[in-house]
Protein backbone atom coordinates (compact mmCIF):
# COMPACT_ATOMS: atom_id res chain seq x y z
CA UNK A 1 0.00 0.00 0.00
CA UNK A 2 2.81 2.39 0.90
CA UNK A 3 4.58 1.69 -2.39
CA UNK A 4 1.39 2.57 -4.30
CA UNK A 5 1.21 5.89 -2.46
CA UNK A 6 4.81 6.67 -3.33
CA UNK A 7 4.35 5.88 -7.03
CA UNK A 8 1.04 7.71 -7.41
CA UNK A 9 1.58 11.02 -9.18
CA UNK A 10 -0.55 14.01 -8.30
CA UNK A 11 -2.28 16.11 -10.92
CA UNK A 12 -0.40 18.93 -12.52
CA UNK A 13 -1.36 22.48 -11.60
CA UNK A 14 -2.58 23.07 -15.16
CA UNK A 15 -4.88 20.02 -14.93
CA UNK A 16 -6.24 21.16 -11.58
CA UNK A 17 -6.90 24.69 -12.83
CA UNK A 18 -8.54 23.31 -15.97
CA UNK A 19 -10.79 20.99 -13.96
CA UNK A 20 -11.83 23.67 -11.51
CA UNK A 21 -12.44 26.21 -14.26
CA UNK A 22 -14.55 23.72 -16.21
CA UNK A 23 -16.61 22.69 -13.18
CA UNK A 24 -17.19 26.26 -12.04
CA UNK A 25 -18.05 27.42 -15.55
CA UNK A 26 -20.48 24.54 -16.05
CA UNK A 27 -22.18 25.17 -12.71
CA UNK A 28 -22.41 28.88 -13.45
CA UNK A 29 -23.84 28.30 -16.95
CA UNK A 30 -26.24 25.67 -15.59
CA UNK A 31 -27.43 28.08 -12.90
CA UNK A 32 -27.83 30.90 -15.41
CA UNK A 33 -29.68 28.63 -17.83
CA UNK A 34 -31.97 27.38 -15.07
CA UNK A 35 -32.81 30.92 -13.98
CA UNK A 36 -33.51 31.99 -17.56
CA UNK A 37 -35.71 28.95 -18.16
CA UNK A 38 -37.64 29.57 -14.96
CA UNK A 39 -38.05 33.26 -15.87
CA UNK A 40 -39.35 32.37 -19.35
CA UNK A 41 -41.83 29.86 -18.02
CA UNK A 42 -43.04 32.28 -15.35
CA UNK A 43 -43.40 35.02 -17.95
CA UNK A 44 -45.46 32.81 -20.27
CA UNK A 45 -47.69 31.66 -17.41
CA UNK A 46 -48.18 35.25 -16.23
CA UNK A 47 -49.07 36.31 -19.76
CA UNK A 48 -51.72 33.57 -19.91
CA UNK A 49 -53.11 34.53 -16.51
CA UNK A 50 -53.36 38.18 -17.54
CA UNK A 51 -55.21 37.18 -20.72
CA UNK A 52 -57.63 34.97 -18.77
CA UNK A 53 -58.30 37.73 -16.20
CA UNK A 54 -58.92 40.27 -18.99
CA UNK A 55 -61.31 37.87 -20.71
CA UNK A 56 -63.28 37.33 -17.50
CA UNK A 57 -63.38 41.07 -16.87
CA UNK A 58 -64.78 41.80 -20.36
CA UNK A 59 -67.43 39.07 -20.10
CA UNK A 60 -68.47 40.20 -16.62
CA UNK A 61 -68.89 43.76 -17.90
CA UNK A 62 -71.09 42.62 -20.80
CA UNK A 63 -73.23 40.38 -18.59
CA UNK A 64 -73.62 43.11 -16.01
CA UNK A 65 -74.34 46.05 -18.31
CA UNK A 66 -75.79 44.43 -21.46
CA UNK A 67 -77.02 40.93 -20.62
CA UNK A 68 -79.19 40.86 -23.76
CA UNK A 69 -76.30 41.70 -26.12
CA UNK A 70 -75.98 38.22 -27.57
CA UNK A 71 -73.94 39.47 -30.52
CA UNK A 72 -71.27 40.94 -28.25
CA UNK A 73 -71.23 37.78 -26.14
CA UNK A 74 -70.99 35.57 -29.21
CA UNK A 75 -68.12 37.67 -30.56
CA UNK A 76 -66.22 37.27 -27.28
CA UNK A 77 -66.96 33.57 -27.01
CA UNK A 78 -66.56 32.42 -30.60
CA UNK A 79 -65.04 35.03 -32.87
CA UNK A 80 -62.34 36.43 -30.56
CA UNK A 81 -61.34 32.94 -29.57
CA UNK A 82 -60.99 31.90 -33.18
CA UNK A 83 -58.82 34.96 -33.87
CA UNK A 84 -56.26 33.81 -31.27
CA UNK A 85 -55.81 30.35 -32.73
CA UNK A 86 -52.62 31.35 -34.51
CA UNK A 87 -51.07 32.01 -31.11
CA UNK A 88 -52.99 29.77 -28.73
CA UNK A 89 -56.49 28.35 -28.93
CA UNK A 90 -58.88 29.91 -26.44
CA UNK A 91 -62.03 28.28 -25.14
CA UNK A 92 -64.91 30.14 -23.46
CA UNK A 93 -68.12 28.77 -21.95
CA UNK A 94 -71.03 30.61 -20.32
CA UNK A 95 -73.26 28.65 -17.92
CA UNK A 96 -76.59 30.16 -16.83
CA UNK A 97 -77.90 30.21 -13.27
CA UNK A 98 -79.05 26.56 -13.65
CA UNK A 99 -75.63 25.40 -14.76
CA UNK A 100 -76.68 24.87 -18.35
CA UNK A 101 -74.36 25.96 -21.20
CA UNK A 102 -75.61 29.13 -22.82
CA UNK A 103 -72.70 29.83 -25.16
CA UNK A 104 -69.44 27.96 -25.69
CA UNK A 105 -66.53 27.81 -28.08
CA UNK A 106 -66.96 24.96 -30.60
CA UNK A 107 -65.14 21.81 -29.49
CA UNK A 108 -64.73 22.90 -25.87
CA UNK A 109 -67.20 20.37 -24.43
CA UNK A 110 -65.21 17.47 -25.85
CA UNK A 111 -61.91 18.77 -24.42
CA UNK A 112 -63.01 20.46 -21.21
CA UNK A 113 -66.33 19.46 -19.68
CA UNK A 114 -67.86 21.93 -17.16
CA UNK A 115 -66.91 19.66 -14.27
CA UNK A 116 -63.18 20.13 -15.08
CA UNK A 117 -63.33 23.65 -13.60
CA UNK A 118 -63.29 22.93 -9.89
CA UNK A 119 -62.12 26.29 -8.52
CA UNK A 120 -64.62 29.15 -8.92
CA UNK A 121 -63.99 32.84 -8.19
CA UNK A 122 -66.93 34.63 -6.50
CA UNK A 123 -68.64 37.45 -8.48
CA UNK A 124 -67.35 40.23 -6.24
CA UNK A 125 -63.71 39.08 -6.39
CA UNK A 126 -61.36 40.30 -9.08
CA UNK A 127 -60.23 37.41 -11.30
CA UNK A 128 -56.50 36.69 -11.21
CA UNK A 129 -54.32 33.60 -11.53
CA UNK A 130 -55.49 30.55 -13.38
CA UNK A 131 -55.01 26.86 -12.72
CA UNK A 132 -53.62 24.11 -14.91
CA UNK A 133 -56.04 21.51 -16.26
CA UNK A 134 -55.17 18.37 -18.23
CA UNK A 135 -57.65 17.00 -20.72
CA UNK A 136 -55.41 14.02 -21.44
CA UNK A 137 -51.77 13.01 -20.88
CA UNK A 138 -50.44 15.26 -23.65
CA UNK A 139 -52.71 18.32 -23.62
CA UNK A 140 -52.86 20.88 -20.85
CA UNK A 141 -54.78 24.14 -20.43
CA UNK A 142 -54.48 27.23 -18.31
CA UNK A 143 -58.02 27.80 -17.05
CA UNK A 144 -60.11 30.07 -14.86
CA UNK A 145 -63.74 29.99 -13.70
CA UNK A 146 -65.53 33.03 -12.25
CA UNK A 147 -69.12 33.97 -11.40
CA UNK A 148 -70.71 37.10 -12.90
CA UNK A 149 -73.82 39.10 -11.96
CA UNK A 150 -76.55 39.35 -14.59
CA UNK A 151 -77.94 42.82 -15.06
CA UNK A 152 -76.22 44.55 -12.19
CA UNK A 153 -75.95 43.21 -8.67
CA UNK A 154 -79.02 41.00 -8.61
CA UNK A 155 -79.10 37.51 -7.15
CA UNK A 156 -78.79 35.85 -10.55
CA UNK A 157 -75.21 34.72 -11.34
CA UNK A 158 -73.79 33.07 -14.41
CA UNK A 159 -70.56 31.11 -14.54
CA UNK A 160 -67.75 32.06 -16.92
CA UNK A 161 -65.25 29.35 -17.85
CA UNK A 162 -62.16 30.35 -19.88
CA UNK A 163 -59.22 28.15 -20.88
CA UNK A 164 -56.10 28.63 -23.02
CA UNK A 165 -54.43 25.75 -24.82
CA UNK A 166 -50.80 25.51 -23.62
CA UNK A 167 -49.39 23.61 -26.60
CA UNK A 168 -47.72 26.72 -27.97
CA UNK A 169 -46.40 27.47 -24.49
CA UNK A 170 -44.94 23.96 -24.11
CA UNK A 171 -43.58 23.96 -27.66
CA UNK A 172 -41.72 27.20 -26.98
CA UNK A 173 -40.30 25.81 -23.71
CA UNK A 174 -39.25 22.59 -25.46
CA UNK A 175 -37.37 24.59 -28.12
CA UNK A 176 -35.74 26.62 -25.39
CA UNK A 177 -34.74 23.46 -23.52
CA UNK A 178 -33.10 22.09 -26.65
CA UNK A 179 -31.20 25.35 -27.13
CA UNK A 180 -30.08 25.34 -23.50
CA UNK A 181 -28.99 21.70 -23.72
CA UNK A 182 -26.90 22.59 -26.76
CA UNK A 183 -25.39 25.50 -24.88
CA UNK A 184 -24.48 23.22 -21.97
CA UNK A 185 -22.95 20.70 -24.34
CA UNK A 186 -20.86 23.44 -25.96
CA UNK A 187 -19.82 24.61 -22.49
CA UNK A 188 -18.68 21.11 -21.51
CA UNK A 189 -16.64 20.79 -24.69
CA UNK A 190 -15.27 24.33 -25.00
CA UNK A 191 -14.53 25.15 -21.36
CA UNK A 192 -11.78 22.51 -20.87
CA UNK A 193 -10.03 23.63 -24.05
CA UNK A 194 -10.22 27.31 -23.17
CA UNK A 195 -9.34 26.63 -19.52
CA UNK A 196 -6.30 24.56 -20.46
CA UNK A 197 -4.98 27.29 -22.76
CA UNK A 198 -5.53 29.91 -20.07
CA UNK A 199 -3.87 27.73 -17.42
CA UNK A 200 -0.87 26.99 -19.66
CA UNK A 201 -0.49 30.64 -20.52
CA UNK A 202 -0.83 31.69 -16.88
CA UNK A 203 1.69 29.08 -15.75
CA UNK A 204 4.25 29.96 -18.40
CA UNK A 205 6.29 32.08 -15.94
CA UNK A 206 6.36 29.09 -13.56
CA UNK A 207 7.82 26.92 -16.32
CA UNK A 208 10.38 29.64 -17.10
CA UNK A 209 11.37 29.73 -13.44
CA UNK A 210 11.61 25.92 -13.42
CA UNK A 211 13.78 25.93 -16.54
CA UNK A 212 16.09 28.50 -15.02
CA UNK A 213 16.35 26.47 -11.82
CA UNK A 214 17.03 23.28 -13.80
CA UNK A 215 20.04 24.81 -15.56
CA UNK A 216 21.58 26.42 -12.51
CA UNK A 217 24.63 24.75 -11.05
CA UNK A 218 27.70 25.75 -9.14
CA UNK A 219 29.19 27.19 -12.33
CA UNK A 220 26.04 29.05 -13.46
CA UNK A 221 24.92 30.77 -10.25
CA UNK A 222 25.12 34.11 -12.02
CA UNK A 223 21.94 33.37 -14.00
CA UNK A 224 18.84 35.26 -12.89
CA UNK A 225 15.13 35.26 -13.75
CA UNK A 226 13.84 38.32 -15.60
CA UNK A 227 10.54 38.97 -13.80
CA UNK A 228 9.52 41.93 -15.98
CA UNK A 229 5.94 41.47 -17.13
CA UNK A 230 5.15 38.69 -14.66
CA UNK A 231 2.00 38.83 -12.52
CA UNK A 232 2.54 40.28 -9.06
CA UNK A 233 2.49 36.90 -7.29
CA UNK A 234 4.95 35.29 -9.70
CA UNK A 235 7.09 38.42 -9.76
CA UNK A 236 7.46 38.10 -5.98
CA UNK A 237 8.33 34.41 -6.44
CA UNK A 238 10.92 35.24 -9.10
CA UNK A 239 12.46 37.98 -6.96
CA UNK A 240 12.60 35.60 -3.99
CA UNK A 241 14.26 32.98 -6.17
CA UNK A 242 16.77 35.55 -7.43
CA UNK A 243 17.48 36.55 -3.85
CA UNK A 244 18.13 32.92 -2.99
CA UNK A 245 20.53 32.67 -5.95
CA UNK A 246 22.31 35.81 -4.75
CA UNK A 247 22.80 34.23 -1.33
CA UNK A 248 23.94 30.95 -2.84
CA UNK A 249 26.33 32.75 -5.16
CA UNK A 250 27.77 34.68 -2.24
CA UNK A 251 28.02 31.50 -0.15
CA UNK A 252 29.81 29.62 -2.93
CA UNK A 253 32.14 32.54 -3.48
CA UNK A 254 32.93 32.76 0.23
CA UNK A 255 33.32 28.98 0.43
CA UNK A 256 35.73 28.97 -2.49
CA UNK A 257 37.67 31.84 -0.95
CA UNK A 258 37.67 30.11 2.43
CA UNK A 259 38.93 26.88 0.87
CA UNK A 260 41.73 28.78 -0.83
CA UNK A 261 42.58 30.58 2.43
CA UNK A 262 42.61 27.32 4.40
CA UNK A 263 44.87 25.73 1.81
CA UNK A 264 47.19 28.72 2.04
CA UNK A 265 47.23 28.75 5.83
CA UNK A 266 47.82 25.01 6.05
CA UNK A 267 50.48 25.07 3.36
CA UNK A 268 52.71 27.54 5.20
CA UNK A 269 53.36 25.49 8.40
CA UNK A 270 53.52 22.23 6.45
CA UNK A 271 55.99 23.78 4.00
CA UNK A 272 58.10 25.07 6.91
CA UNK A 273 58.08 21.66 8.61
CA UNK A 274 59.06 19.93 5.38
CA UNK A 275 61.86 22.44 4.74
CA UNK A 276 63.29 22.01 8.25
CA UNK A 277 63.17 18.22 7.91
CA UNK A 278 64.81 18.23 4.46
CA UNK A 279 67.60 20.54 5.63
CA UNK A 280 68.19 18.45 8.77
CA UNK A 281 68.38 15.24 6.74
CA UNK A 282 70.47 16.61 3.87
CA UNK A 283 73.66 15.73 5.76
CA UNK A 284 74.84 14.62 9.16
CA UNK A 285 74.06 17.14 11.90
CA UNK A 286 75.06 17.62 15.47
CA UNK A 287 72.65 16.91 18.30
CA UNK A 288 72.08 20.64 18.80
CA UNK A 289 71.20 21.17 15.15
CA UNK A 290 68.77 18.24 15.21
CA UNK A 291 67.22 19.65 18.37
CA UNK A 292 66.81 23.07 16.73
CA UNK A 293 65.16 21.48 13.69
CA UNK A 294 62.79 19.47 15.88
CA UNK A 295 61.97 22.58 17.91
CA UNK A 296 61.10 24.46 14.74
CA UNK A 297 58.92 21.56 13.53
CA UNK A 298 57.19 21.50 16.92
CA UNK A 299 56.42 25.22 16.71
CA UNK A 300 54.93 24.79 13.27
CA UNK A 301 52.95 21.76 14.51
CA UNK A 302 51.56 23.83 17.39
CA UNK A 303 50.64 26.59 14.96
CA UNK A 304 48.97 24.06 12.68
CA UNK A 305 47.11 22.47 15.58
CA UNK A 306 45.96 25.88 16.79
CA UNK A 307 44.69 26.75 13.30
CA UNK A 308 42.72 23.50 13.07
CA UNK A 309 41.29 24.04 16.56
CA UNK A 310 40.15 27.55 15.63
CA UNK A 311 38.56 26.35 12.41
CA UNK A 312 36.69 23.63 14.29
CA UNK A 313 35.57 26.14 16.90
CA UNK A 314 34.44 28.55 14.18
CA UNK A 315 32.46 25.77 12.52
CA UNK A 316 30.79 25.01 15.85
CA UNK A 317 29.80 28.63 16.40
CA UNK A 318 28.25 28.81 12.93
CA UNK A 319 26.23 25.63 13.40
CA UNK A 320 22.60 26.58 14.30
CA UNK A 321 22.23 23.31 16.20
CA UNK A 322 25.07 24.08 18.64
CA UNK A 323 23.85 23.90 22.23
CA UNK A 324 24.85 26.78 24.48
CA UNK A 325 25.50 26.29 28.18
CA UNK A 326 23.65 29.44 29.15
CA UNK A 327 23.82 30.81 32.66
CA UNK A 328 23.02 34.19 34.12
CA UNK A 329 26.35 35.87 34.80
CA UNK A 330 27.43 39.27 36.04
CA UNK A 331 28.80 41.02 32.99
CA UNK A 332 31.17 43.30 34.94
CA UNK A 333 32.75 40.33 36.73
CA UNK A 334 33.41 38.50 33.42
CA UNK A 335 34.94 41.61 31.85
CA UNK A 336 37.18 42.04 34.91
CA UNK A 337 38.36 38.44 34.47
CA UNK A 338 39.26 39.15 30.83
CA UNK A 339 41.14 42.32 31.85
CA UNK A 340 43.10 40.37 34.45
CA UNK A 341 44.02 37.68 31.89
CA UNK A 342 45.34 40.22 29.37
CA UNK A 343 46.85 42.64 31.91
CA UNK A 344 50.38 41.30 31.44
CA UNK A 345 50.17 41.43 27.63
CA UNK A 346 48.85 45.00 27.83
CA UNK A 347 51.68 45.97 30.20
CA UNK A 348 54.28 44.52 27.84
CA UNK A 349 52.77 46.52 24.99
CA UNK A 350 52.71 49.64 27.23
CA UNK A 351 48.93 49.91 26.71
CA UNK A 352 46.42 50.90 29.39
CA UNK A 353 43.53 48.39 29.72
CA UNK A 354 40.46 49.51 31.68
CA UNK A 355 36.97 48.12 32.36
CA UNK A 356 33.83 50.22 32.94
CA UNK A 357 30.58 48.34 33.52
CA UNK A 358 27.51 48.44 35.73
CA UNK A 359 28.06 45.80 38.41
CA UNK A 360 24.30 45.19 38.71
CA UNK A 361 23.91 44.08 35.07
CA UNK A 362 23.58 40.41 34.13
CA UNK A 363 22.98 38.46 30.94
CA UNK A 364 22.04 34.86 30.09
CA UNK A 365 25.07 33.74 28.04
CA UNK A 366 27.60 30.95 27.72
CA UNK A 367 30.31 32.10 30.13
CA UNK A 368 33.23 30.52 28.24
CA UNK A 369 32.12 31.83 24.85
CA UNK A 370 31.53 35.32 26.23
CA UNK A 371 35.04 35.45 27.67
CA UNK A 372 36.53 34.14 24.42
CA UNK A 373 34.67 36.73 22.29
CA UNK A 374 35.69 39.66 24.49
CA UNK A 375 39.21 38.22 24.86
CA UNK A 376 39.66 38.06 21.08
CA UNK A 377 38.65 41.72 20.79
CA UNK A 378 41.06 42.75 23.56
CA UNK A 379 43.92 40.75 22.02
CA UNK A 380 43.22 42.29 18.64
CA UNK A 381 43.11 45.79 20.17
CA UNK A 382 46.45 45.25 22.01
CA UNK A 383 48.06 44.15 18.74
CA UNK A 384 46.88 47.29 16.92
CA UNK A 385 47.34 49.93 19.62
CA UNK A 386 50.71 51.72 19.76
CA UNK A 387 52.59 52.14 23.06
CA UNK A 388 50.97 54.68 25.35
CA UNK A 389 47.51 53.96 23.97
CA UNK A 390 44.36 53.07 25.86
CA UNK A 391 41.89 50.19 25.52
CA UNK A 392 38.51 50.47 27.22
CA UNK A 393 36.12 47.57 27.76
CA UNK A 394 32.64 48.74 28.72
CA UNK A 395 29.13 47.34 29.10
CA UNK A 396 25.71 48.97 29.41
CA UNK A 397 22.04 48.23 29.02
CA UNK A 398 20.56 49.11 25.64
CA UNK A 399 16.79 48.61 25.31
CA UNK A 400 16.71 45.35 27.23
CA UNK A 401 19.97 44.10 25.74
CA UNK A 402 23.52 44.11 27.08
CA UNK A 403 25.96 46.00 24.94
CA UNK A 404 29.67 45.25 25.40
CA UNK A 405 32.09 47.62 23.67
CA UNK A 406 35.85 47.32 23.21
CA UNK A 407 37.40 50.57 22.00
CA UNK A 408 40.98 51.66 21.42
CA UNK A 409 42.88 54.68 20.12
CA UNK A 410 45.08 52.61 17.85
CA UNK A 411 45.86 52.67 14.14
CA UNK A 412 42.27 52.14 13.00
CA UNK A 413 40.96 50.24 9.99
CA UNK A 414 40.77 51.55 6.41
CA UNK A 415 37.20 52.25 5.25
CA UNK A 416 37.41 49.62 2.49
CA UNK A 417 38.20 46.92 5.06
CA UNK A 418 35.64 47.78 7.75
CA UNK A 419 32.85 45.72 6.19
CA UNK A 420 35.14 42.65 5.90
CA UNK A 421 36.91 42.54 9.24
CA UNK A 422 34.64 39.73 10.47
CA UNK A 423 35.37 37.56 7.40
CA UNK A 424 37.55 34.47 7.86
CA UNK A 425 41.27 34.97 7.18
CA UNK A 426 40.79 38.66 6.46
CA UNK A 427 43.57 40.89 7.76
CA UNK A 428 43.20 44.64 7.55
CA UNK A 429 46.92 45.02 8.44
CA UNK A 430 48.69 43.03 5.70
CA UNK A 431 52.04 43.61 7.36
CA UNK A 432 50.97 41.26 10.19
CA UNK A 433 49.82 38.45 7.94
CA UNK A 434 52.93 36.42 8.51
CA UNK A 435 53.33 37.07 12.22
CA UNK A 436 52.82 34.15 14.61
CA UNK A 437 49.26 33.82 15.83
CA UNK A 438 47.85 36.13 13.16
CA UNK A 439 45.47 33.84 11.30
CA UNK A 440 42.61 36.24 10.52
CA UNK A 441 40.09 34.11 12.46
CA UNK A 442 39.78 36.03 15.72
CA UNK A 443 37.04 38.45 14.67
CA UNK A 444 35.24 35.76 12.64
CA UNK A 445 35.06 33.69 15.83
CA UNK A 446 33.74 36.72 17.73
CA UNK A 447 30.93 37.23 15.24
CA UNK A 448 30.12 33.51 15.28
CA UNK A 449 29.81 33.53 19.09
CA UNK A 450 27.54 36.58 19.11
CA UNK A 451 25.38 35.21 16.30
CA UNK A 452 25.07 31.90 18.15
CA UNK A 453 23.63 33.85 21.10
CA UNK A 454 21.13 35.57 18.80
CA UNK A 455 22.94 38.90 19.00
CA UNK A 456 24.74 41.15 16.54
CA UNK A 457 28.08 42.91 16.07
CA UNK A 458 28.77 46.54 15.22
CA UNK A 459 32.01 48.29 14.30
CA UNK A 460 33.17 51.87 13.89
CA UNK A 461 36.72 52.74 12.93
CA UNK A 462 38.76 55.59 11.56
CA UNK A 463 42.37 55.38 10.45
CA UNK A 464 44.69 57.03 12.99
CA UNK A 465 41.96 57.50 15.59
CA UNK A 466 41.06 54.01 16.68
CA UNK A 467 38.33 51.37 16.54
CA UNK A 468 35.22 50.57 18.56
CA UNK A 469 33.57 47.15 18.26
CA UNK A 470 30.26 46.42 20.02
CA UNK A 471 28.81 43.03 20.92
CA UNK A 472 25.05 43.21 21.51
CA UNK A 473 23.57 40.26 23.44
CA UNK A 474 19.83 39.83 24.00
CA UNK A 475 18.15 38.95 27.30
CA UNK A 476 19.91 41.49 29.51
CA UNK A 477 18.57 42.18 32.99
CA UNK A 478 19.46 44.52 35.84
CA UNK A 479 20.15 43.09 39.28
CA UNK A 480 18.17 45.94 40.80
CA UNK A 481 15.04 44.13 39.55
CA UNK A 482 16.08 40.58 40.42
CA UNK A 483 17.47 38.64 43.30
CA UNK A 484 21.25 38.59 43.67
CA UNK A 485 21.66 35.05 42.37
CA UNK A 486 23.89 35.63 39.36
CA UNK A 487 27.38 34.26 39.55
PyMOL commands that set and color helices and strands:
alter all, ss='L'
color gray80, all
select helices_A, chain A and resi 2-7+13-65+70-83+108-111+114-116+167-202+204-215+232-281+287-317+331-348+367-384+415-418+430-432+442-452+479-481
alter helices_A, ss='H'
color red, helices_A
select strands_A, chain A and resi 90-95+101-104+131-134+140-149+157-165+326-330+352-357+361-366+390-398+401-408+456-462+466-473+476-478
alter strands_A, ss='S'
color yellow, strands_A
deselect
rebuild
show_as cartoon
